[in-house]
Each structure stands twice: as C-alpha cells, then as structure tokens.
Amino acid sequence: MANGTVKWFDPAKGFGFITPEGGGPDVFVHHSVLPEGVRSLTEGQAVRYEVESTPRGAKVASLQLT
C-alpha cells in the first residue's frame, strides 16, 4: 500500500485526488472506495491506498484512513 494525503475531495460530486507521499502524479479517488461509514475525505488527511491502472490513468482501488 502507498501513503499519501488528500489533495481535495468534493462530497457533492463524490470524488477527489490524493497526492502520493513519495511524489508523482495525483491519484483519482472515488467515493465508492471509502471505508464503510465514511462519506467524505478532508484536505490534508493522511491515507493509505492501493492503486489500480485504468485506460484513463491511475485510480485508488482501496483506501484506509491513517
């Protein structure tokens, strides 16, 4: 799993981006991968996540709050 911080997340739209701890491009995160009971993420929040490659680029496949 990779570590990163939430760059931004729009709960109305249900998505946002995570900035990887080690640098590199931001990673798309969709509300469907948030842990049960979590409805939003906060800018600057620390997270652990797994990345999945898609034709549109990298996206978060699973996410844990740290």
The first five atom37 places (N, CA, C, CB, O) and aatype in JSON, in Angstrom:
{
  "aatype": [12, 0, 2, 7, 16, 19, 11, 17, 13, 3, 14, 0, 11, 7, 13, 7, 13, 9, 16, 14, 6, 7, 7, 7, 14, 3, 19, 13, 19, 8, 8, 15, 19, 10, 14, 6, 7, 19, 1, 15, 10, 16, 6, 7, 5, 0, 19, 1, 18, 6, 19, 6, 15, 16, 14, 1, 7, 0, 11, 19, 0, 15, 10, 5, 10, 16],
  "atom_mask": [
    [1, 1, 1, 1, 1],
    [1, 1, 1, 1, 1],
    [1, 1, 1, 1, 1],
    [1, 1, 1, 0, 1],
    [1, 1, 1, 1, 1],
    [1, 1, 1, 1, 1],
    [1, 1, 1, 1, 1],
    [1, 1, 1, 1, 1],
    [1, 1, 1, 1, 1],
    [1, 1, 1, 1, 1],
    [1, 1, 1, 1, 1],
    [1, 1, 1, 1, 1],
    [1, 1, 1, 1, 1],
    [1, 1, 1, 0, 1],
    [1, 1, 1, 1, 1],
    [1, 1, 1, 0, 1],
    [1, 1, 1, 1, 1],
    [1, 1, 1, 1, 1],
    [1, 1, 1, 1, 1],
    [1, 1, 1, 1, 1],
    [1, 1, 1, 1, 1],
    [1, 1, 1, 0, 1],
    [1, 1, 1, 0, 1],
    [1, 1, 1, 0, 1],
    [1, 1, 1, 1, 1],
    [1, 1, 1, 1, 1],
    [1, 1, 1, 1, 1],
    [1, 1, 1, 1, 1],
    [1, 1, 1, 1, 1],
    [1, 1, 1, 1, 1],
    [1, 1, 1, 1, 1],
    [1, 1, 1, 1, 1],
    [1, 1, 1, 1, 1],
    [1, 1, 1, 1, 1],
    [1, 1, 1, 1, 1],
    [1, 1, 1, 1, 1],
    [1, 1, 1, 0, 1],
    [1, 1, 1, 1, 1],
    [1, 1, 1, 1, 1],
    [1, 1, 1, 1, 1],
    [1, 1, 1, 1, 1],
    [1, 1, 1, 1, 1],
    [1, 1, 1, 1, 1],
    [1, 1, 1, 0, 1],
    [1, 1, 1, 1, 1],
    [1, 1, 1, 1, 1],
    [1, 1, 1, 1, 1],
    [1, 1, 1, 1, 1],
    [1, 1, 1, 1, 1],
    [1, 1, 1, 1, 1],
    [1, 1, 1, 1, 1],
    [1, 1, 1, 1, 1],
    [1, 1, 1, 1, 1],
    [1, 1, 1, 1, 1],
    [1, 1, 1, 1, 1],
    [1, 1, 1, 1, 1],
    [1, 1, 1, 0, 1],
    [1, 1, 1, 1, 1],
    [1, 1, 1, 1, 1],
    [1, 1, 1, 1, 1],
    [1, 1, 1, 1, 1],
    [1, 1, 1, 1, 1],
    [1, 1, 1, 1, 1],
    [1, 1, 1, 1, 1],
    [1, 1, 1, 1, 1],
    [1, 1, 1, 1, 1]
  ],
  "atom_positions": [
    [[0.85, -1.19, 0.0], [0.0, 0.0, 0.0], [0.88, 1.24, 0.0], [-0.96, 0.01, 1.22], [1.99, 1.24, 0.54]],
    [[0.37, 2.28, -0.61], [1.09, 3.55, -0.68], [0.5, 4.51, 0.35], [1.01, 4.16, -2.11], [-0.65, 4.37, 0.77]],
    [[1.3, 5.49, 0.75], [0.85, 6.54, 1.66], [0.68, 7.83, 0.88], [1.84, 6.73, 2.85], [1.4, 8.07, -0.09]],
    [[-0.26, 8.64, 1.31], [-0.46, 9.93, 0.66], [-1.36, 10.82, 1.5], [0.0, 0.0, 0.0], [-1.77, 10.45, 2.6]],
    [[-1.64, 12.0, 0.95], [-2.54, 12.94, 1.62], [-3.62, 13.37, 0.63], [-1.77, 14.17, 2.16], [-3.4, 13.43, -0.58]],
    [[-4.78, 13.65, 1.17], [-5.89, 14.09, 0.34], [-5.6, 15.5, -0.16], [-7.24, 14.05, 1.13], [-5.4, 16.43, 0.63]],
    [[-5.57, 15.66, -1.48], [-5.37, 16.98, -2.09], [-6.69, 17.75, -2.03], [-4.87, 16.85, -3.57], [-6.73, 18.9, -1.59]],
    [[-7.75, 17.11, -2.48], [-9.1, 17.65, -2.34], [-10.1, 16.53, -2.57], [-9.35, 18.82, -3.34], [-9.81, 15.53, -3.21]],
    [[-11.29, 16.73, -2.02], [-12.38, 15.77, -2.21], [-13.69, 16.54, -2.17], [-12.36, 14.64, -1.11], [-13.94, 17.29, -1.23]],
    [[-14.52, 16.36, -3.19], [-15.81, 17.04, -3.28], [-16.92, 16.03, -2.96], [-16.02, 17.68, -4.7], [-17.24, 15.19, -3.81]],
    [[-17.5, 16.1, -1.76], [-18.52, 15.11, -1.4], [-19.77, 15.2, -2.28], [-18.91, 15.29, 0.05], [-20.46, 14.2, -2.47]],
    [[-20.07, 16.37, -2.81], [-21.24, 16.52, -3.68], [-21.04, 15.77, -5.0], [-21.52, 18.01, -3.97], [-21.99, 15.19, -5.54]],
    [[-19.82, 15.78, -5.51], [-19.51, 15.07, -6.75], [-19.05, 13.64, -6.51], [-18.44, 15.83, -7.53], [-19.11, 12.8, -7.4]],
    [[-18.58, 13.36, -5.28], [-18.2, 12.0, -4.92], [-16.82, 11.58, -5.37], [0.0, 0.0, 0.0], [-16.55, 10.38, -5.5]],
    [[-15.92, 12.53, -5.6], [-14.56, 12.16, -5.98], [-13.58, 13.26, -5.6], [-14.48, 11.88, -7.48], [-13.96, 14.37, -5.21]],
    [[-12.29, 12.91, -5.71], [-11.22, 13.86, -5.42], [-9.9, 13.26, -5.85], [0.0, 0.0, 0.0], [-9.85, 12.34, -6.66]],
    [[-8.81, 13.8, -5.29], [-7.48, 13.35, -5.63], [-6.6, 13.24, -4.4], [-6.84, 14.29, -6.65], [-6.75, 13.99, -3.43]],
    [[-5.68, 12.27, -4.45], [-4.7, 12.04, -3.39], [-3.32, 12.33, -3.96], [-4.78, 10.57, -2.84], [-3.01, 11.94, -5.09]],
    [[-2.49, 13.02, -3.18], [-1.11, 13.28, -3.56], [-0.23, 12.22, -2.92], [-0.66, 14.72, -3.12], [-0.21, 12.1, -1.69]],
    [[0.51, 11.43, -3.72], [1.37, 10.38, -3.17], [2.48, 10.97, -2.29], [1.98, 9.56, -4.3], [3.03, 12.03, -2.6]],
    [[2.81, 10.28, -1.21], [3.85, 10.72, -0.28], [5.21, 10.82, -0.96], [3.94, 9.76, 0.9], [5.98, 11.74, -0.68]],
    [[5.52, 9.89, -1.85], [6.83, 9.87, -2.5], [6.91, 10.7, -3.76], [0.0, 0.0, 0.0], [7.91, 10.64, -4.48]],
    [[5.88, 11.47, -4.05], [5.85, 12.26, -5.27], [5.18, 11.51, -6.4], [0.0, 0.0, 0.0], [4.75, 10.37, -6.24]],
    [[5.09, 12.15, -7.54], [4.42, 11.55, -8.68], [3.06, 12.19, -8.9], [0.0, 0.0, 0.0], [2.65, 13.08, -8.14]],
    [[2.37, 11.74, -9.94], [1.07, 12.35, -10.25], [0.01, 12.04, -9.2], [0.59, 11.87, -11.61], [0.04, 10.98, -8.56]],
    [[-0.91, 12.98, -9.02], [-2.03, 12.76, -8.11], [-2.87, 11.59, -8.59], [-2.9, 14.04, -7.99], [-2.91, 11.29, -9.78]],
    [[-3.53, 10.93, -7.65], [-4.31, 9.73, -7.95], [-5.79, 10.0, -7.69], [-3.81, 8.51, -7.1], [-6.16, 10.52, -6.63]],
    [[-6.63, 9.65, -8.65], [-8.08, 9.82, -8.56], [-8.65, 8.9, -7.48], [-8.76, 9.54, -9.92], [-8.26, 7.74, -7.38]],
    [[-9.58, 9.43, -6.68], [-10.26, 8.6, -5.67], [-11.76, 8.84, -5.77], [-9.74, 8.93, -4.22], [-12.22, 9.98, -5.78]],
    [[-12.52, 7.74, -5.86], [-13.98, 7.79, -5.97], [-14.59, 7.41, -4.63], [-14.49, 6.85, -7.1], [-14.02, 6.61, -3.89]],
    [[-15.75, 7.97, -4.32], [-16.38, 7.71, -3.02], [-16.67, 6.22, -2.78], [-17.67, 8.49, -2.91], [-16.8, 5.8, -1.63]],
    [[-16.77, 5.44, -3.83], [-17.09, 4.01, -3.68], [-16.0, 3.22, -2.96], [-17.35, 3.4, -5.03], [-16.26, 2.11, -2.49]],
    [[-14.77, 3.75, -2.87], [-13.69, 3.03, -2.19], [-13.49, 3.51, -0.75], [-12.39, 3.19, -2.96], [-12.61, 3.01, -0.05]],
    [[-14.29, 4.47, -0.3], [-14.15, 4.94, 1.08], [-14.58, 3.84, 2.04], [-14.99, 6.23, 1.31], [-15.48, 3.07, 1.74]],
    [[-13.93, 3.77, 3.22], [-14.31, 2.76, 4.21], [-15.78, 2.91, 4.61], [-13.4, 2.87, 5.46], [-16.35, 4.0, 4.54]],
    [[-16.38, 1.81, 5.03], [-17.79, 1.82, 5.44], [-18.03, 2.89, 6.5], [-18.21, 0.44, 5.97], [-17.28, 3.0, 7.47]],
    [[-19.07, 3.67, 6.31], [-19.43, 4.72, 7.26], [-18.76, 6.06, 7.0], [0.0, 0.0, 0.0], [-19.13, 7.06, 7.61]],
    [[-17.78, 6.09, 6.11], [-17.07, 7.34, 5.78], [-17.72, 7.91, 4.52], [-15.53, 7.09, 5.56], [-17.86, 7.22, 3.51]],
    [[-18.12, 9.19, 4.59], [-18.81, 9.8, 3.46], [-17.95, 10.82, 2.72], [-20.08, 10.47, 3.94], [-18.29, 11.22, 1.61]],
    [[-16.85, 11.25, 3.33], [-16.02, 12.27, 2.71], [-14.59, 12.17, 3.22], [-16.6, 13.67, 2.98], [-14.32, 11.5, 4.22]],
    [[-13.7, 12.85, 2.54], [-12.31, 12.99, 2.97], [-12.02, 14.47, 3.15], [-11.32, 12.33, 1.94], [-12.67, 15.31, 2.54]],
    [[-11.04, 14.78, 4.0], [-10.69, 16.16, 4.3], [-9.34, 16.5, 3.69], [-10.68, 16.4, 5.81], [-8.41, 15.68, 3.74]],
    [[-9.22, 17.69, 3.13], [-7.95, 18.13, 2.56], [-6.85, 17.99, 3.61], [-8.05, 19.6, 2.07], [-7.0, 18.42, 4.75]],
    [[-5.72, 17.38, 3.22], [-4.59, 17.18, 4.11], [-4.66, 15.91, 4.94], [0.0, 0.0, 0.0], [-3.7, 15.59, 5.65]],
    [[-5.76, 15.18, 4.87], [-5.92, 13.94, 5.64], [-4.96, 12.87, 5.13], [-7.39, 13.43, 5.55], [-4.81, 12.69, 3.92]],
    [[-4.3, 12.16, 6.04], [-3.37, 11.09, 5.68], [-4.15, 9.82, 5.38], [-2.34, 10.84, 6.82], [-5.09, 9.46, 6.09]],
    [[-3.75, 9.13, 4.3], [-4.42, 7.9, 3.9], [-3.39, 6.88, 3.41], [-5.46, 8.17, 2.79], [-2.27, 7.23, 3.04]],
    [[-3.8, 5.61, 3.42], [-3.05, 4.52, 2.79], [-3.95, 3.97, 1.71], [-2.61, 3.38, 3.83], [-5.16, 3.86, 1.91]],
    [[-3.38, 3.64, 0.56], [-4.23, 3.22, -0.55], [-3.5, 2.29, -1.5], [-4.74, 4.44, -1.3], [-2.27, 2.26, -1.53]],
    [[-4.28, 1.54, -2.27], [-3.75, 0.7, -3.34], [-4.2, 1.31, -4.65], [-4.23, -0.78, -3.21], [-5.33, 1.79, -4.78]],
    [[-3.3, 1.3, -5.64], [-3.57, 1.91, -6.94], [-3.92, 0.85, -7.97], [-2.36, 2.72, -7.41], [-3.36, -0.25, -7.96]],
    [[-4.84, 1.19, -8.84], [-5.25, 0.35, -9.95], [-5.07, 1.17, -11.23], [-6.75, -0.15, -9.78], [-5.47, 2.33, -11.28]],
    [[-4.47, 0.57, -12.25], [-4.31, 1.26, -13.53], [-5.55, 1.05, -14.38], [-3.04, 0.75, -14.27], [-6.08, -0.05, -14.47]],
    [[-6.0, 2.13, -15.01], [-7.14, 2.07, -15.92], [-6.74, 2.77, -17.21], [-8.42, 2.74, -15.29], [-5.71, 3.46, -17.25]],
    [[-7.51, 2.62, -18.27], [-7.19, 3.33, -19.52], [-7.16, 4.85, -19.35], [-8.21, 2.96, -20.59], [-6.51, 5.55, -20.12]],
    [[-7.87, 5.36, -18.33], [-7.9, 6.8, -18.08], [-6.83, 7.25, -17.09], [-9.27, 7.21, -17.57], [-6.74, 8.44, -16.78]],
    [[-6.02, 6.32, -16.6], [-4.97, 6.66, -15.65], [-5.13, 5.89, -14.35], [0.0, 0.0, 0.0], [-5.98, 5.0, -14.24]],
    [[-4.31, 6.25, -13.37], [-4.34, 5.56, -12.08], [-5.53, 6.01, -11.25], [-3.03, 5.81, -11.31], [-5.94, 7.17, -11.3]],
    [[-6.08, 5.06, -10.47], [-7.13, 5.4, -9.53], [-6.96, 4.55, -8.28], [-8.54, 5.2, -10.15], [-6.32, 3.49, -8.32]],
    [[-7.53, 5.01, -7.18], [-7.46, 4.28, -5.92], [-8.4, 3.09, -5.99], [-7.81, 5.21, -4.72], [-9.58, 3.23, -6.31]],
    [[-7.87, 1.89, -5.68], [-8.67, 0.66, -5.68], [-9.2, 0.35, -4.28], [-7.83, -0.51, -6.2], [-10.29, -0.2, -4.14]],
    [[-8.42, 0.69, -3.25], [-8.86, 0.52, -1.86], [-8.16, 1.59, -1.02], [-8.54, -0.92, -1.32], [-7.09, 2.07, -1.38]],
    [[-8.79, 1.94, 0.1], [-8.29, 3.07, 0.88], [-8.5, 2.81, 2.37], [-8.99, 4.37, 0.47], [-9.52, 2.25, 2.78]],
    [[-7.51, 3.22, 3.17], [-7.6, 3.16, 4.63], [-7.24, 4.53, 5.17], [-6.66, 2.05, 5.23], [-6.34, 5.19, 4.65]],
    [[-7.95, 4.96, 6.21], [-7.6, 6.21, 6.88], [-6.48, 5.92, 7.87], [-8.84, 6.83, 7.6], [-6.46, 4.86, 8.49]],
    [[-5.55, 6.86, 8.03], [-4.45, 6.65, 8.98], [-4.48, 7.71, 10.06], [-3.09, 6.67, 8.26], [-3.63, 7.7, 10.95]]
  ]
}
